[in-house]
Amino acid sequence: MDYYTLGRTGLRVSRLALGTMTFGDDWGWGADDSVSRQIFDAYVEAGGNFFDSADLYTNGRSEEMLGRFVADHGLRDKAVIATKFSYNGQPGNPNAGGNGRKNILRAVEGSLKRLGTDYIDLYFLHTWDRFTPAEEVMRTFDDLVRSGKVRHVGLSDVPAWYAARAQTIAEWRGYEPVSSLQLEYSLVERGIEDEYVDLGTRHGMGITVWSPLASGLLSGKYKPSQGDQAEGEGRLVTTAGSGNPAFEKLSERNWGIVAELEAVARELGRSMAQVAVNWVANRPGVSSVLVGATKPAQLQDNLGALDFDIPGELAARLDAASAVPKRFPYTFFGPELQGMLTGGATVGDKPAGFYPDQTVRGSGAGVGADVVE
Ligand SMILES: NC(=O)c1ccc[n+]([C@@H]2O[C@H](COP(=O)([O-])OP(=O)(O)OC[C@H]3O[C@@H](n4cnc5c(N)ncnc54)[C@H](OP(=O)(O)O)[C@@H]3O)[C@@H](O)[C@H]2O)c1
């Protein structure tokens, strides 16, 4: 397992992180205690050190299991544990959710207790609550780092402008900076490419990718012939009609991407899951990919995702099948109009130092993701 340093920190994280949202079967699409332990063991055996949870995953069971497994292996020093706050588990109490100081300070105590630890390596705001000023979040994050309860901080599922503002506040006020952006990214969800990749690489936030398989769609277990009525086993079937945008993956457009992925995987002699994880892990700015599983065999499959390269011609086919049309103002930043700025002179398309030699790997990770062998 290779490690990248996360964002602009000295923290080394495995390029494949273990997502633990499926630890616990409370939501109807996870794994029980014993299977979760096997998944954890297989990940540790493969050399992984980076674990991701959240206070509300499987109603707190994910954190409890993760903490127990880490303790049973005596791994606390070695493990890099990420967890999150924002979602509310107390009906009727509006301050037991969101990103205000009162909730963050409440939530961190619960997570520490369930994880059975006295510090969290990477503490994420789980999602934007649309109201709390970035000043309040960043000051509270800084207090937590100074108190020793948290080592590094991150933002998940927030608008890019909010992350940029939060990072600027941290820089100018000397607060702990944001080290990671945790975002959905896969062959069927490329919405982060216009804003967040440049944001992360230029401003020291390594991207940790969630749902690299689009909740299982890209594993190949769902077939286009099943249309919107996919049947059988799997999260996308269990969660059908839930209204959660993370699970709305069965569409005409996505079936086209699945078909091309299947063809490319066949040519490479690899599983579709491995090709999909490999593709996203080698995108610019990506520090780590959170792989999730409900069965040990799935994890074993996914752990083999980084020991091959996708040749240029096949990568181009995946790119073409999954491309999203550029929107304004990004239509203005291509070579045609940018050439009008340089008077015809050839100018690199990235700022100096954007891709220092030592960070280039595969198709190139940016400053947010230095490789450490
Ligand atoms: N910040 C956020 O908002 C956010 C949101 C979502 C997730 N996350 C994090 O990201 C992690 C990963 O997300 P995810 O679970 O959605 O990732 P994913 O890779 O898109 O989906 C994982 C699911 O796909 C299926 N699968 C995985 N590997 C497979 C294989 N090789 N063959 C066949 N099926 C396979 C399994 O589900 P079935 O067996 O049910 O088909 C598995 O639970 C989570 O655990 C969590 O830590 C964060």
The ligand as an SDF file (V2000), in Angstrom:
LIG
                    3D

 48 52  0  0  0  0  0  0  0  0999 V2000
  -18.9310   12.4310    3.2840 N   0  0  0  0  0  0  0  0  0  0  0  0
  -20.0040   11.8620    2.8090 C   0  0  0  0  0  0  0  0  0  0  0  0
  -21.0400   12.5230    2.6180 O   0  0  0  0  0  0  0  0  0  0  0  0
  -19.9990   10.4120    2.4900 C   0  0  0  0  0  0  0  0  0  0  0  0
  -21.0890    9.8480    1.8070 C   0  0  0  0  0  0  0  0  0  0  0  0
  -21.0400    8.4970    1.4930 C   0  0  0  0  0  0  0  0  0  0  0  0
  -19.9460    7.7310    1.8700 C   0  0  0  0  0  0  0  0  0  0  0  0
  -18.9180    8.2910    2.5620 N   0  0  0  0  0  0  0  0  0  0  0  0
  -17.7400    7.4940    2.9790 C   0  0  0  0  0  0  0  0  0  0  0  0
  -17.2330    6.8180    1.8420 O   0  0  0  0  0  0  0  0  0  0  0  0
  -17.1610    5.4230    2.0880 C   0  0  0  0  0  0  0  0  0  0  0  0
  -17.3630    4.6870    0.8020 C   0  0  0  0  0  0  0  0  0  0  0  0
  -18.6130    5.0700    0.2300 O   0  0  0  0  0  0  0  0  0  0  0  0
  -19.5280    3.9880   -0.4600 P   0  0  0  0  0  0  0  0  0  0  0  0
  -19.7540    2.8560    0.4760 O   0  0  0  0  0  0  0  0  0  0  0  0
  -20.6950    4.7060   -0.9990 O   0  0  0  0  0  0  0  0  0  0  0  0
  -18.5470    3.4930   -1.6320 O   0  0  0  0  0  0  0  0  0  0  0  0
  -18.8300    2.7390   -2.9980 P   0  0  0  0  0  0  0  0  0  0  0  0
  -17.5470    2.0820   -3.3540 O   0  0  0  0  0  0  0  0  0  0  0  0
  -19.4150    3.6420   -4.0100 O   0  0  0  0  0  0  0  0  0  0  0  0
  -19.9460    1.6470   -2.6460 O   0  0  0  0  0  0  0  0  0  0  0  0
  -19.6260    0.5770   -1.8000 C   0  0  0  0  0  0  0  0  0  0  0  0
  -20.6770   -0.5030   -1.9740 C   0  0  0  0  0  0  0  0  0  0  0  0
  -20.6190   -1.0610   -3.2890 O   0  0  0  0  0  0  0  0  0  0  0  0
  -20.7070   -2.4790   -3.2310 C   0  0  0  0  0  0  0  0  0  0  0  0
  -19.3760   -2.9830   -3.5980 N   0  0  0  0  0  0  0  0  0  0  0  0
  -18.1690   -2.5030   -3.1930 C   0  0  0  0  0  0  0  0  0  0  0  0
  -17.1640   -3.1740   -3.7820 N   0  0  0  0  0  0  0  0  0  0  0  0
  -17.7280   -4.1010   -4.5770 C   0  0  0  0  0  0  0  0  0  0  0  0
  -17.1970   -5.0920   -5.4190 C   0  0  0  0  0  0  0  0  0  0  0  0
  -15.8680   -5.2400   -5.5810 N   0  0  0  0  0  0  0  0  0  0  0  0
  -18.0690   -5.9040   -6.0990 N   0  0  0  0  0  0  0  0  0  0  0  0
  -19.3990   -5.7500   -5.9490 C   0  0  0  0  0  0  0  0  0  0  0  0
  -19.9670   -4.8220   -5.1520 N   0  0  0  0  0  0  0  0  0  0  0  0
  -19.1370   -3.9970   -4.4580 C   0  0  0  0  0  0  0  0  0  0  0  0
  -21.1000   -2.7990   -1.7930 C   0  0  0  0  0  0  0  0  0  0  0  0
  -22.5110   -2.6390   -1.6280 O   0  0  0  0  0  0  0  0  0  0  0  0
  -23.5830   -3.8020   -1.8340 P   0  0  0  0  0  0  0  0  0  0  0  0
  -22.9630   -5.0970   -1.4020 O   0  0  0  0  0  0  0  0  0  0  0  0
  -24.7350   -3.3790   -1.0080 O   0  0  0  0  0  0  0  0  0  0  0  0
  -23.8910   -3.7910   -3.3080 O   0  0  0  0  0  0  0  0  0  0  0  0
  -20.4460   -1.6750   -1.0300 C   0  0  0  0  0  0  0  0  0  0  0  0
  -21.0040   -1.4510    0.2330 O   0  0  0  0  0  0  0  0  0  0  0  0
  -18.2320    5.1860    3.1660 C   0  0  0  0  0  0  0  0  0  0  0  0
  -18.0110    4.0020    3.9020 O   0  0  0  0  0  0  0  0  0  0  0  0
  -18.0720    6.4210    4.0110 C   0  0  0  0  0  0  0  0  0  0  0  0
  -16.9600    6.2520    4.8880 O   0  0  0  0  0  0  0  0  0  0  0  0
  -18.9310    9.6350    2.8650 C   0  0  0  0  0  0  0  0  0  0  0  0
  1  2  1  0
  2  3  2  0
  2  4  1  0
  4  5  1  0
  4 48  2  0
  5  6  2  0
  6  7  1  0
  7  8  2  0
  8  9  1  0
  8 48  1  0
  9 10  1  0
  9 46  1  0
 10 11  1  0
 11 12  1  0
 11 44  1  0
 12 13  1  0
 13 14  1  0
 14 15  2  0
 14 16  1  0
 14 17  1  0
 17 18  1  0
 18 19  2  0
 18 20  1  0
 18 21  1  0
 21 22  1  0
 22 23  1  0
 23 24  1  0
 23 42  1  0
 24 25  1  0
 25 26  1  0
 25 36  1  0
 26 27  1  0
 26 35  1  0
 27 28  2  0
 28 29  1  0
 29 30  1  0
 29 35  2  0
 30 31  1  0
 30 32  2  0
 32 33  1  0
 33 34  2  0
 34 35  1  0
 36 37  1  0
 36 42  1  0
 37 38  1  0
 38 39  2  0
 38 40  1  0
 38 41  1  0
 42 43  1  0
 44 45  1  0
 44 46  1  0
 46 47  1  0
M  CHG  2   8   1  16  -1
M  END
$$$$
